[in-house]
Structure formats: C-alpha cells, structure tokens
C-alpha cells in the first residue's frame, strides 16, 4: 500500500473512520479544475493553462493532467481545439450573415453582454489598401477590443473618411456603432471572411497562443449611391466563433445564392 500511495498517476490513500480509501490522482485534479469552472474562476470560452503549466502546478505527470481534462471533457465542461489547447466549453459567439447589423446587437438579443474597449482613436493618413477601398487619403482609424460577458472575442479596426468622422469622439465610438454615428444612409456591405493565424499583438489582446487559428473578416460598407463609407477588419478566435448564412432556394448552381467565391 505504501508503494501504491507514492505513485503520482495512480493515487493516494486517505484515512477515514473505516480505514484507508484510495483516491485517484487525476480525479482529484479534475475536481479542482471543475471547481474553478463552476465558481467562475475560469469563465466560459476562456483558455485553460497549458498541460505543462497544470503539470507543474499540481506536481503531476502530463498523462495524469490529460486524463483529468478528458474527464471534464466527457462531462461537457471543457473542450480542446488544435492550435489552442484546452478551454472552458461554451456556446460559440454566432453572427448571422445576410443583414447589415452588428454582432454586438445579435449577442445582446441572445442574452450575452457585449462591451467595447477602445485601443486607438486617431486621424491618420490612409494606408494603401485603406486608401484604395475608401478613395480618400485621410481617415479616422479606431481600433477596439470587443468582449462578450467580460471575455475578449474580437479585435476590430474601423476606418472611415476623415470628413465623416470629424465630429466623433472616443466616447462616441465606445458607446455606439459607426452605422449610427456617421450620419449617412447605408445601402449595404460586402464582407469577406478567411482563415488566418493570429499575430503576436492580437494574440495578447484575445488571450490565445501566438499563431493560433483565427477568422479574419473585412467588411466594406457603402452609402445609397454605392460610395464606400466604412472599412472594417475583424479578427475572431476560431474556437469561439461561428458565422451562419441562410441560403434561399434558387436555380441549381455550383455556387450558393448570395455568396461568391474570392480567390
């Protein structure tokens, strides 16, 4: 029994009124992590410490840590994705494509509290791709971190022609979407979505490993005359994000109606 109790992956023996009861080490670790999830120390969608970090914290082997995490995954409390590691299981942040609305409005309707943290508010000279998209040399650039129930879910950068943003303040763009602020009637937008790996700067903001997969979306919004008035770029961690597109019935085609392929 003494030899068994020393085994890191096997378990320890605890005294009770009836003698010794063997407890399994991975179950103890699973209990500790479960408590952190259930009491909010680890919020929904948050990445857990790496297996190596947990191994050091609990003085247990990686095999034992992985078995504890797999136990919690079987209970539906945690999950894992390639490139991210383990995270607290949660419903993904979903955005329905097909209407010119903000993801924050859709989140609020689903009972998720959206928040914005403004990282940059500046009038600048437009970079090449921004100048080409908006047909102007001077723009207002706003970069922000979007949060869902206090956890980061997107890094967003928005550009608008300087003349449309000259009356705006940092506080304005923190509280309201650009659609409501620029004073222009909008026709619609073109949104392009692609896969990418996260940069080191955005990884810090999103709390994900450098190089992990993200969805990168670029949206160009136009006014009623078809003139571009807003360009925005959104970086979403892939493990928390889903885009939903409703496809109407149409004539048989290789490409879904309402969507086009971008090479």
SULNORNOR-V467678 format. One record per pair of residues at least 24 apart in sequence whose C-alpha atoms are under 7 Angstrom apart, sorted by the first residue. I is the first residue (numbers start at 1). J is the second residue. D is the distance in Angstrom with one decimal. If there is no record, write none. Layout:
i={I	I}
j={J	J}
d={D	D}
//
This chain:
i={8	9	9	26	26	26	26	27	29	30	30	30	30	42	43	44	44	44	45	45	45	45	45	46	46	47	47	47	48	48	50	81	83	83	84	84	84	92	92	92	93	93	93	94	94	94	94	95	95	95	96	96	96	97	97	97	98	100	100	112	112	113	113	114	114	114	115	115	115	116	116	116	116	116	117	117	117	117	118	118	118	118	119	119	119	120	121	123	134	134	134	136	138	140	152	153	153	153	154	154	154	154	155	155	155	155	156	156	156	157	157	157	158	158	158	159	159	159	160	160	160	161	184	185	185	186	186	186	187	187	187	187	188	188	189	189	189	189	190	190	190	191	191	191	191	192	192	192	193	193	213	213	214}
j={60	61	64	64	65	67	68	68	68	68	69	71	72	88	88	88	89	90	87	88	89	90	240	87	88	86	87	88	86	87	85	239	212	213	208	209	212	240	241	242	240	241	242	241	242	243	244	242	243	244	243	244	245	243	244	245	245	188	189	148	149	148	149	147	148	149	146	147	148	144	145	146	147	174	144	145	146	174	143	144	145	174	143	144	145	144	170	162	161	228	229	161	162	165	206	206	236	237	206	234	235	236	202	234	235	236	233	234	235	232	233	234	231	232	233	230	231	232	229	230	231	229	223	223	224	222	223	224	222	223	224	226	221	222	219	220	221	222	219	220	221	217	218	219	220	217	218	219	217	218	237	238	238}
d={6.1	7.0	5.6	5.4	6.5	6.3	4.8	6.1	6.1	4.7	6.6	6.9	6.6	7.0	6.8	5.2	6.2	5.3	6.0	4.9	5.8	5.4	6.7	5.4	5.5	6.0	4.0	6.5	5.6	5.1	6.8	6.8	5.0	6.7	6.7	6.4	6.1	4.6	5.2	6.3	5.9	5.0	6.2	6.0	4.7	5.7	7.0	6.5	4.9	6.1	5.9	4.7	6.0	6.8	5.9	5.2	6.7	6.3	7.0	6.3	6.1	5.7	4.9	5.7	4.8	6.3	5.8	5.0	6.5	6.5	5.8	4.8	6.3	5.9	5.4	5.1	6.4	6.8	6.2	4.3	6.5	6.2	5.4	5.0	7.0	6.8	6.2	6.8	7.0	5.4	6.5	6.5	5.5	6.1	5.4	6.5	6.0	6.6	7.0	6.4	5.4	4.7	7.0	5.8	5.1	6.9	5.7	4.5	6.4	5.6	5.2	6.6	5.8	4.2	6.5	5.9	5.2	6.2	5.8	4.8	6.5	6.6	6.6	5.7	6.2	6.0	4.2	5.5	5.7	4.9	4.6	6.9	5.8	5.8	6.4	5.4	4.1	6.0	5.6	5.3	6.6	6.7	5.6	4.2	6.5	5.5	5.3	6.4	4.4	6.6	6.7	5.8	4.6}
//
